[in-house]
C-alpha cells in the first residue's frame, strides 16, 4: 500500500525548516505499541488462535525484511517496496499473529532509515498485518469469500495508512490535505494491482505453503535484480554527468559547467549579492612549449597552471578550463576593481612561482572584469576576453577592465606586471 512508500535512500522524510529533531517520536513509538496492544487483547480474548507454522512465523517475515533491502526509487523523494502484499498475505493465511510478525519484518528491512522512520513504518505495517489477520480469520471460517476478504483487508490498510499519515503530519506540524488525498488514491491503485495476486497466493498457500513461499522468493529475486540494475544505471548516468562537468586532463570544471556556474552567479548578483570577479587566464607562448616538449609536456603545463590557479584562489571560487590553454575563474563577492586586480596578480605570480621539471618557466596573461547586474553573463565574458587580449599584448601581465569602460578603451594604469 502507499504507506509502504519511503523516502529514497540517503534522504530523510521531509520536515519543516525549523522542525525539532525529535519530531515524530510519538508516532514512531505509538504505532508499534498500538499494534502490540491490539494483538495482546485479541490473544487474551480468543481461546483458539490460528496455529503458527514455520512459514507464517519465520519465512514470510523474512521475505518482508528482504524486500525492504531492495526499494525501487520512483521519484526524487519516494521509493516503493513490495512487503505490503506479503504482510497482507501473512495476515490472511496465518491470522493476526502472523500478520504482526510480518509487519515487524517489514520494519526491520528498512536498514537505511533512522530509527523513528523504521519504527513508525513497522508499526503501520504491524497494524496492517493485524487487520488482515482479523479479516483472514473470517475468511477461513467460511463467513466470507476470499475475494471479499482481500478487498476488506485492502480497504482496512488504506484506512490505517491514511490515519497514520495524518498523525505523522500532525506530529510534525506539516499538515497537507493534498498529500493525504494523493496517498489514498495511490493506495487504492496499488490495491487494484495487488488484489488478484493476493487471491491467487492466499488460495495456494494452505495446500502448498512451500511452493507459494518459493514464488514470493522468485519475485524477490526479480525485484532485487531490478533494484540493482536501476542503481547501476543511475551510477552510470551520474558518472557521465560528472564527466561532462569536469575536464579529464586537469580536473577543473568543464566549459559547460563553467557556463552554468556563471549563469548561477549572475542570478545571485541580480538578487542583491555583491558583484563577482570574472577572470580569464591564457598561458604565454603555449604553442612554443608544445613544440619543445611535445603534447605530453603541454599537458603537464596545463595541469600545473590549473593547480597553481587553485592555490591562488579560495575554495569558494570556481576554476574551469575553457578550452585549449585558457583557464577561467569566478570569484564570488569580489566587489571592487581593486580587489579583483589583487586576485589576478596573485594568480599571475603563483603560476610564475617556480619552473617546470624541464627547467621552463611558465607565465600567464590575465584579463578580468566584474560580473554585475548591469551586464549579461555573455557581455561580461566578452569584456573579460577584451581585457585578456590587452594583457596578452604585453605577456605575463594583468589587465582589469571596468564593466563601464567603453569597448576598446584600456587605460595604461590597468596593465600590471608586464614583463
Backbone torsions as a table, in degrees:
resi	resn	phi	psi	omega
1	UNK	NA	169.2	-173.5
2	UNK	-64.8	-26.5	179.4
3	UNK	-68.6	-6.1	175.6
4	UNK	-90.6	-0.4	176.0
5	UNK	-74.2	141.3	-176.2
6	UNK	-128.9	155.9	169.0
7	UNK	-59.2	146.8	-177.7
8	UNK	-62.0	159.8	-177.4
9	UNK	-56.1	135.4	178.6
10	UNK	83.1	1.2	-177.4
11	UNK	-127.7	125.0	-178.6
12	UNK	-77.0	159.7	175.8
13	UNK	-62.0	146.8	-175.4
14	UNK	-64.4	134.5	178.7
15	UNK	-129.9	154.4	174.7
16	UNK	-62.2	153.3	-172.8
17	UNK	-58.6	-36.9	-176.9
18	UNK	-102.6	26.3	-174.5
19	UNK	-71.3	144.0	174.1
20	UNK	-71.7	132.6	-177.7
21	UNK	-55.6	-28.7	-178.5
22	UNK	-81.9	0.5	179.3
23	UNK	-58.8	135.6	-179.8
24	UNK	100.5	-6.0	-178.3
25	UNK	-65.5	-38.0	-177.9
26	UNK	-62.0	-45.1	179.6
27	UNK	-72.8	-33.7	179.5
28	UNK	-62.3	-35.6	178.8
29	UNK	-88.4	-35.1	-174.0
30	UNK	-67.7	-40.9	-177.1
31	UNK	-62.6	-51.5	178.5
32	UNK	-61.4	-39.6	178.8
33	UNK	-63.4	-39.4	178.4
34	UNK	-62.8	-41.7	-179.9
35	UNK	-65.5	-43.4	179.5
36	UNK	-65.2	-39.6	179.5
37	UNK	-64.3	-45.5	178.8
38	UNK	-61.5	-43.2	-179.8
39	UNK	-65.0	-39.2	179.8
40	UNK	-64.0	-44.2	178.4
41	UNK	-62.7	-41.8	-178.4
42	UNK	-65.8	-44.2	179.6
43	UNK	-61.8	-39.5	-179.2
44	UNK	-66.7	-30.5	-175.4
45	UNK	-94.7	-23.6	-177.0
46	UNK	-91.2	118.6	-177.3
47	UNK	-73.3	-20.9	-175.4
48	UNK	-138.4	76.0	177.4
49	UNK	-65.5	155.1	-179.1
50	UNK	-58.3	148.3	178.7
51	UNK	-72.2	129.6	178.9
52	UNK	-88.8	136.8	177.6
53	UNK	-117.0	172.2	178.9
54	UNK	-60.9	-28.1	-178.4
55	UNK	-71.6	-45.1	-179.0
56	UNK	-83.1	-27.0	-176.8
57	UNK	-83.8	-33.3	-172.9
58	UNK	-124.1	-52.1	-169.7
59	UNK	-64.4	-52.5	-178.0
60	UNK	-63.3	-42.8	174.6
61	UNK	-61.2	-37.1	177.9
62	UNK	-65.8	-38.9	177.2
63	UNK	-63.4	-40.6	176.7
64	UNK	-60.0	-45.3	179.5
65	UNK	-63.6	-39.6	-179.9
66	UNK	-66.6	-37.5	176.8
67	UNK	-59.4	-36.1	-179.2
68	UNK	-64.3	-19.4	179.7
69	UNK	-77.5	-13.2	-173.9
70	UNK	-129.5	64.4	176.9
71	UNK	-71.4	145.9	177.3
72	UNK	-104.5	114.5	-178.6
73	UNK	-72.6	128.8	179.0
74	UNK	-116.9	4.3	179.8
75	UNK	-170.5	-179.2	-178.4
76	UNK	-65.8	-29.2	-175.5
77	UNK	-119.0	-9.7	-169.8
78	UNK	-127.2	137.2	170.7
79	UNK	-131.0	149.5	-175.6
80	UNK	-114.4	135.5	173.9
81	UNK	-113.0	173.4	-171.0
82	UNK	-118.9	30.2	174.8
83	UNK	-74.9	-27.0	-171.0
84	UNK	-51.8	-54.1	-179.9
85	UNK	-64.8	-28.9	178.7
86	UNK	-70.0	-39.4	175.7
87	UNK	-62.4	-45.5	178.7
88	UNK	-62.8	-41.1	178.9
89	UNK	-61.9	-44.6	179.9
90	UNK	-59.4	-42.7	178.4
91	UNK	-66.5	-41.6	-177.7
92	UNK	-65.2	-42.4	-174.4
93	UNK	-93.2	-21.4	-175.2
94	UNK	-117.9	-5.7	179.1
95	UNK	90.6	-179.1	-175.5
96	UNK	-59.6	-37.9	-178.7
97	UNK	-63.6	-47.1	179.0
98	UNK	-62.9	-39.7	179.5
99	UNK	-63.8	-41.6	179.6
100	UNK	-67.2	-40.8	177.6
101	UNK	-61.8	-40.2	177.2
102	UNK	-64.7	-37.0	176.1
103	UNK	-63.0	-38.6	175.6
104	UNK	-61.3	-43.5	178.1
105	UNK	-61.1	-38.7	178.7
106	UNK	-61.1	-39.8	178.5
107	UNK	-69.6	-37.5	-179.5
108	UNK	-65.2	-28.8	-177.0
109	UNK	-72.4	-17.5	-177.7
110	UNK	-82.4	67.0	-168.8
111	UNK	-71.2	-20.4	-176.0
112	UNK	-89.1	0.0	-175.0
113	UNK	-94.3	157.8	170.5
114	UNK	-69.6	161.6	-171.0
115	UNK	-64.3	-32.9	-179.3
116	UNK	-62.9	-43.2	-179.9
117	UNK	-68.3	-40.9	179.5
118	UNK	-63.0	-42.5	-177.9
119	UNK	-67.4	-45.1	178.8
120	UNK	-63.4	-43.1	179.6
121	UNK	-62.6	-44.5	178.8
122	UNK	-64.8	-39.6	180.0
123	UNK	-62.3	-43.2	178.0
124	UNK	-65.8	-41.5	178.2
125	UNK	-63.2	-37.6	177.4
126	UNK	-64.5	-40.5	176.8
127	UNK	-65.7	-38.0	175.2
128	UNK	-60.3	-46.8	-179.5
129	UNK	-64.0	-38.5	178.7
130	UNK	-63.8	-45.3	179.4
131	UNK	-62.5	-43.8	178.4
132	UNK	-62.8	-35.9	178.3
133	UNK	-65.1	-39.9	177.5
134	UNK	-63.4	-43.8	177.7
135	UNK	-66.6	-38.7	179.3
136	UNK	-61.9	-36.9	176.5
137	UNK	-59.7	-40.9	179.2
138	UNK	-65.0	-39.8	179.6
139	UNK	-68.0	-43.9	-176.7
140	UNK	-66.3	-24.0	176.3
141	UNK	-83.3	-3.6	178.2
142	UNK	86.4	8.7	-177.5
143	UNK	-72.7	-33.1	179.4
144	UNK	-136.0	154.8	177.4
145	UNK	-74.1	164.4	-176.2
146	UNK	-63.3	-40.3	-179.4
147	UNK	-60.3	-42.3	178.3
148	UNK	-66.5	-36.7	179.3
149	UNK	-64.0	-42.8	178.3
150	UNK	-63.0	-42.5	179.3
151	UNK	-63.5	-45.0	-179.9
152	UNK	-65.0	-41.0	178.1
153	UNK	-62.6	-41.7	178.6
154	UNK	-64.2	-43.8	179.2
155	UNK	-64.3	-38.6	177.4
156	UNK	-62.8	-39.7	179.3
157	UNK	-67.8	-36.5	175.8
158	UNK	-61.3	-44.7	179.9
159	UNK	-63.2	-44.8	-179.9
160	UNK	-63.9	-43.8	179.3
161	UNK	-62.3	-39.3	179.2
162	UNK	-65.1	-45.3	178.0
163	UNK	-62.9	-42.1	179.7
164	UNK	-61.6	-45.5	179.1
165	UNK	-63.9	-39.5	178.1
166	UNK	-61.9	-43.4	179.7
167	UNK	-66.4	-37.9	177.0
168	UNK	-61.8	-43.9	-179.5
169	UNK	-64.7	-41.2	178.8
170	UNK	-64.0	-42.8	-178.5
171	UNK	-64.9	-33.7	-178.6
172	UNK	-92.5	-8.0	179.4
173	UNK	70.5	32.1	-179.1
174	UNK	-128.9	53.4	-175.5
175	UNK	-63.2	132.7	178.7
176	UNK	-144.9	105.0	178.0
177	UNK	-65.6	-33.1	178.8
178	UNK	-61.9	-44.9	179.4
179	UNK	-65.4	-39.1	180.0
180	UNK	-64.0	-45.0	179.0
181	UNK	-64.5	-39.1	178.1
182	UNK	-63.3	-38.6	178.7
183	UNK	-64.0	-38.6	178.7
184	UNK	-64.0	-42.3	179.6
185	UNK	-64.8	-40.7	178.3
186	UNK	-64.9	-41.5	177.9
187	UNK	-58.6	-44.4	-178.9
188	UNK	-64.4	-40.2	178.4
189	UNK	-65.4	-40.3	178.7
190	UNK	-66.8	-35.4	177.8
191	UNK	-62.1	-41.3	178.6
192	UNK	-63.8	-34.4	-180.0
193	UNK	-72.6	-42.9	-172.9
194	UNK	-86.2	-21.2	-172.9
195	UNK	-56.5	-49.4	-180.0
196	UNK	-60.0	-40.2	179.8
197	UNK	-66.1	-39.6	178.8
198	UNK	-63.6	-38.5	178.2
199	UNK	-60.7	-46.2	-178.9
200	UNK	-65.1	-44.3	-178.6
201	UNK	-66.2	-42.5	-179.7
202	UNK	-65.7	-37.8	-179.7
203	UNK	-69.1	-32.8	-177.2
204	UNK	-89.3	-11.1	-172.8
205	UNK	-69.7	-46.7	-175.9
206	UNK	-60.0	-49.0	178.7
207	UNK	-73.2	-26.0	-175.6
208	UNK	-147.4	75.4	-179.3
209	UNK	-65.6	-34.1	-179.9
210	UNK	-65.5	-44.3	-179.4
211	UNK	-66.5	-39.4	178.3
212	UNK	-64.7	-42.2	177.9
213	UNK	-64.8	-35.7	177.2
214	UNK	-64.7	-37.8	176.9
215	UNK	-64.0	-41.2	176.4
216	UNK	-64.0	-39.3	177.3
217	UNK	-63.9	-37.6	176.9
218	UNK	-64.8	-41.8	176.7
219	UNK	-61.6	-37.6	177.1
220	UNK	-61.0	-41.5	177.9
221	UNK	-61.6	-40.5	178.3
222	UNK	-63.4	-45.0	180.0
223	UNK	-63.3	-42.7	-179.6
224	UNK	-62.5	-43.1	178.3
225	UNK	-63.9	-41.5	178.8
226	UNK	-62.7	-42.1	179.0
227	UNK	-65.0	-41.0	178.3
228	UNK	-64.1	-44.6	-179.3
229	UNK	-63.6	-40.4	179.2
230	UNK	-65.6	-42.6	178.7
231	UNK	-63.4	-41.9	179.2
232	UNK	-64.2	-42.6	-179.9
233	UNK	-64.1	-41.6	179.8
234	UNK	-67.1	-37.1	177.1
235	UNK	-63.6	-39.2	178.7
236	UNK	-65.8	-43.7	178.7
237	UNK	-62.5	-41.6	178.9
238	UNK	-65.0	-38.6	177.4
239	UNK	-63.0	-43.5	179.5
240	UNK	-66.1	-37.1	178.5
241	UNK	-64.1	-44.3	179.3
242	UNK	-65.0	-34.8	178.6
243	UNK	-64.0	-36.4	178.3
244	UNK	-70.6	-27.1	-174.7
245	UNK	-93.5	-5.0	180.0
246	UNK	-131.0	150.3	178.0
247	UNK	-84.1	119.2	-174.7
248	UNK	-64.6	-24.4	-176.7
249	UNK	-80.1	-47.0	-172.1
250	UNK	-105.8	-16.3	-176.3
251	UNK	81.4	-2.6	176.0
252	UNK	-74.8	172.5	176.1
253	UNK	-65.4	153.6	176.9
254	UNK	-81.9	173.9	178.3
255	UNK	-62.3	-41.0	179.7
256	UNK	-61.0	-46.4	-179.6
257	UNK	-65.7	-36.3	-180.0
258	UNK	-65.9	-42.7	179.4
259	UNK	-62.0	-39.1	177.4
260	UNK	-66.1	-41.0	179.2
261	UNK	-65.2	-36.6	178.0
262	UNK	-64.8	-41.3	177.2
263	UNK	-63.5	-42.3	179.7
264	UNK	-64.6	-42.1	-179.5
265	UNK	-66.7	-37.5	177.5
266	UNK	-64.5	-38.9	176.8
267	UNK	-62.4	-37.7	177.3
268	UNK	-64.5	-41.1	178.2
269	UNK	-63.5	-40.3	178.1
270	UNK	-63.5	-28.7	178.8
271	UNK	-81.0	-0.6	176.3
272	UNK	113.8	-0.8	176.7
273	UNK	-69.6	161.5	178.0
274	UNK	-62.5	153.6	175.6
275	UNK	-58.3	160.4	178.0
276	UNK	-117.7	156.8	175.6
277	UNK	-90.7	139.9	173.9
278	UNK	-117.7	116.0	-172.5
279	UNK	-120.6	132.4	175.3
280	UNK	-117.6	131.6	-179.8
281	UNK	-121.2	137.7	178.7
282	UNK	-130.0	129.9	-178.2
283	UNK	-70.6	127.9	-179.4
284	UNK	-73.0	133.7	175.6
285	UNK	56.0	39.4	-176.9
286	UNK	-64.5	-35.6	-179.5
287	UNK	-63.4	-40.0	178.1
288	UNK	-65.3	-39.2	177.2
289	UNK	-61.9	-40.0	177.8
290	UNK	-63.4	-41.9	-178.5
291	UNK	-66.4	-37.1	-177.7
292	UNK	-75.5	-38.5	-170.3
293	UNK	-118.7	5.0	178.4
294	UNK	77.5	175.0	-176.3
295	UNK	-68.5	-31.8	177.2
296	UNK	-65.3	-38.5	175.4
297	UNK	-65.1	-38.4	176.3
298	UNK	-63.1	-37.9	177.0
299	UNK	-63.0	-40.4	177.9
300	UNK	-61.4	-38.3	179.0
301	UNK	-62.6	-45.1	-178.3
302	UNK	-64.5	-40.8	178.4
303	UNK	-65.1	-40.3	179.0
304	UNK	-63.6	-44.8	-178.5
305	UNK	-61.7	-47.0	-180.0
306	UNK	-62.3	-41.6	179.1
307	UNK	-62.2	-41.7	-179.3
308	UNK	-74.3	-30.8	173.9
309	UNK	-63.8	-40.9	178.2
310	UNK	-63.2	-39.0	178.8
311	UNK	-62.5	-36.0	-176.0
312	UNK	-83.2	-7.4	-178.1
313	UNK	-116.7	173.8	-179.1
314	UNK	-86.9	164.5	178.4
315	UNK	-66.3	-27.1	-179.9
316	UNK	-79.1	-13.3	-179.4
317	UNK	-76.0	152.8	-178.8
318	UNK	-101.5	123.0	178.8
319	UNK	-117.4	128.4	-176.8
320	UNK	-141.7	155.0	171.8
321	UNK	-98.7	115.4	-177.0
322	UNK	-73.7	-37.2	-178.3
323	UNK	155.0	149.2	-179.0
324	UNK	60.8	-124.4	-178.9
325	UNK	-108.9	23.9	-176.3
326	UNK	-104.3	127.9	179.8
327	UNK	-117.3	136.3	-177.8
328	UNK	-116.4	147.8	-179.9
329	UNK	-136.9	137.0	169.9
330	UNK	-114.0	127.3	-179.3
331	UNK	-117.2	93.0	-179.2
332	UNK	-59.5	144.8	175.1
333	UNK	78.1	10.8	176.9
334	UNK	-86.2	95.0	-166.6
335	UNK	-86.4	-16.4	-175.9
336	UNK	-129.2	160.6	177.8
337	UNK	-65.7	-33.5	179.7
338	UNK	-65.2	-42.9	176.8
339	UNK	-61.8	-43.7	-177.8
340	UNK	-64.7	-41.4	179.2
341	UNK	-64.0	-36.3	178.5
342	UNK	-63.8	-42.2	178.4
343	UNK	-64.1	-43.6	-179.7
344	UNK	-61.4	-40.2	179.7
345	UNK	-67.4	-36.4	175.8
346	UNK	-61.8	-40.7	179.0
347	UNK	-65.1	-46.1	-178.6
348	UNK	-60.0	-45.3	-178.7
349	UNK	-69.2	-36.3	-179.1
350	UNK	-64.7	-40.1	-179.3
351	UNK	-67.4	-38.6	-177.4
352	UNK	-88.7	14.3	-172.7
353	UNK	-68.7	-33.5	-175.8
354	UNK	-151.6	152.7	-179.8
355	UNK	-77.1	167.5	172.8
356	UNK	-70.8	171.9	178.4
357	UNK	-61.3	-28.3	180.0
358	UNK	-81.6	-4.6	179.2
359	UNK	98.8	-8.7	179.0
360	UNK	-73.6	141.8	172.9
361	UNK	-96.7	136.6	-179.0
362	UNK	-113.2	133.3	175.7
363	UNK	-128.6	163.3	178.0
364	UNK	-132.2	150.3	169.2
365	UNK	-98.3	139.0	-171.8
366	UNK	-126.7	126.2	174.3
367	UNK	-122.4	144.2	-175.0
368	UNK	-154.4	160.8	171.9
369	UNK	-154.7	174.6	179.8
370	UNK	-95.1	138.4	173.6
371	UNK	-89.6	108.3	-176.3
372	UNK	-121.0	-179.0	178.5
373	UNK	-83.5	1.7	-177.4
374	UNK	-94.2	-11.8	-178.1
375	UNK	-135.2	150.3	176.4
376	UNK	-73.1	161.6	176.5
377	UNK	-57.4	-36.9	-178.6
378	UNK	-68.1	-42.7	178.3
379	UNK	-66.9	-36.1	178.0
380	UNK	-64.4	-41.9	178.8
381	UNK	-63.9	-39.7	178.7
382	UNK	-63.0	-37.8	178.4
383	UNK	-66.9	-42.5	176.9
384	UNK	-63.6	-36.3	178.5
385	UNK	-65.8	-37.5	176.2
386	UNK	-63.4	-41.0	177.8
387	UNK	-64.4	-38.4	179.6
388	UNK	-63.0	-42.5	-179.8
389	UNK	-65.2	-33.9	175.9
390	UNK	-65.5	-40.6	178.8
391	UNK	-67.8	-35.0	-178.1
392	UNK	-68.4	-22.4	177.9
393	UNK	-67.9	-25.5	178.4
394	UNK	-100.3	-25.8	-176.4
395	UNK	66.9	145.5	-179.0
396	UNK	48.5	47.8	-174.3
397	UNK	-137.4	165.6	177.4
398	UNK	-120.8	132.9	173.3
399	UNK	-129.2	121.4	178.6
400	UNK	-113.9	121.0	-179.9
401	UNK	-105.4	133.8	172.5
402	UNK	-70.5	143.8	176.3
403	UNK	-61.3	-20.8	-176.9
404	UNK	-90.6	-8.0	179.8
405	UNK	-73.8	129.0	178.7
406	UNK	-57.7	147.6	-179.1
407	UNK	-56.0	136.3	176.9
408	UNK	93.3	-12.6	-179.6
409	UNK	-99.4	117.6	177.8
410	UNK	-127.5	113.2	-179.8
411	UNK	-74.7	147.4	-176.0
412	UNK	-63.6	-30.7	-178.3
413	UNK	-68.5	-14.0	-177.9
414	UNK	-83.3	-8.6	176.6
415	UNK	-93.3	127.0	-178.3
416	UNK	-134.4	145.3	172.6
417	UNK	76.5	13.3	-178.2
418	UNK	-64.6	139.6	179.2
419	UNK	-143.6	NA	NA
